[in-house]
């Protein structure tokens, strides 16, 4: 007679064997083999790591990561005045002052 869920895997001493018939399953059980799923349930559950808190990103952090072109777009969109020849650092400083204030 076939087993309901074929194949059923039996394990013993690191060996794994697929079984399709109830007669074979009965023989392996008598010889000390266990069904693979039963063995997994007897193991201790793995330690679960606590979820990490989401990283808080400030507007200044975002500004620091922007390119000069992105900073210029941000400044223009928010009406921040700067010299067209200003360096990225100068534009960044102006944008941070706007963000703080």
C-alpha positions as CSV (number, residue, x, y, z in Angstrom):
1,X,0.0,0.0,0.0
2,X,1.3,3.5,-0.9
3,X,1.8,6.2,1.8
4,X,-0.5,9.2,1.6
5,X,2.4,11.7,1.0
6,X,5.0,10.2,-1.3
7,X,7.8,10.1,-0.7
8,X,8.2,10.2,3.0
9,X,11.7,10.8,4.1
10,X,13.2,8.9,7.0
11,X,16.5,9.9,8.7
12,X,19.0,8.1,10.9
13,X,22.6,8.9,11.7
14,X,22.9,11.6,9.1
15,X,21.4,9.3,6.3
16,X,18.2,10.1,4.5
17,X,16.0,7.6,2.7
18,X,12.8,8.1,0.7
19,X,10.0,5.6,1.3
20,X,6.9,5.0,-0.8
21,X,5.2,2.0,0.8
22,X,3.8,1.5,4.3
23,X,5.6,-1.8,4.7
24,X,9.0,-0.1,4.1
25,X,8.0,2.7,6.5
26,X,7.1,0.3,9.2
27,X,10.4,-1.6,8.8
28,X,12.4,1.6,9.0
29,X,10.5,2.7,12.1
30,X,11.3,-0.6,13.8
31,X,14.9,-0.2,12.9
32,X,15.1,3.2,14.7
33,X,14.6,5.5,11.8
34,X,12.5,8.6,12.3
35,X,10.4,10.6,9.8
36,X,12.3,13.7,8.8
37,X,9.6,16.2,9.9
38,X,9.4,14.6,13.3
39,X,13.1,15.1,13.8
40,X,13.0,18.7,12.8
41,X,10.2,19.4,15.4
42,X,12.4,18.0,18.2
43,X,15.2,20.5,17.5
44,X,15.3,23.7,19.6
45,X,14.0,26.7,17.8
46,X,16.6,29.0,16.4
47,X,17.2,32.2,18.2
48,X,15.2,35.0,16.6
49,X,16.9,38.3,16.2
50,X,15.0,41.4,17.3
51,X,14.0,43.6,14.4
52,X,16.4,46.5,13.9
53,X,15.0,50.0,14.6
54,X,14.6,51.9,11.4
55,X,17.4,54.3,10.7
56,X,16.4,57.9,11.2
57,X,17.4,60.0,8.2
58,X,17.4,63.7,8.6
59,X,17.0,66.3,5.9
60,X,20.7,67.3,6.5
61,X,21.7,63.7,5.8
62,X,19.9,63.8,2.5
63,X,21.5,67.1,1.6
64,X,25.0,65.7,2.4
65,X,24.4,62.9,-0.1
66,X,23.2,65.1,-2.9
67,X,25.3,66.0,-5.9
68,X,26.0,69.7,-6.8
69,X,23.3,69.6,-9.5
70,X,20.8,68.1,-7.0
71,X,21.6,70.8,-4.5
72,X,21.1,73.5,-7.1
73,X,17.7,72.0,-8.0
74,X,16.8,71.9,-4.2
75,X,17.9,75.4,-3.7
76,X,16.0,76.8,-6.7
77,X,12.9,74.9,-5.7
78,X,13.0,76.4,-2.2
79,X,13.9,79.9,-3.2
80,X,17.4,79.7,-1.7
81,X,19.7,82.3,-3.1
82,X,23.3,81.5,-4.0
83,X,25.9,82.6,-6.5
84,X,25.9,80.6,-9.7
85,X,29.6,80.1,-9.3
86,X,29.3,78.8,-5.8
87,X,31.0,75.6,-4.8
88,X,29.0,72.5,-3.7
89,X,30.1,73.2,-0.1
90,X,28.7,76.8,-0.3
91,X,25.4,75.6,-1.8
92,X,25.2,72.8,0.8
93,X,25.7,75.3,3.6
94,X,22.9,77.5,2.3
95,X,20.6,74.6,1.9
96,X,21.3,73.4,5.5
97,X,20.6,76.9,6.8
98,X,17.3,76.8,5.0
99,X,16.5,73.3,6.5
100,X,17.4,74.4,10.0
101,X,15.5,77.6,9.9
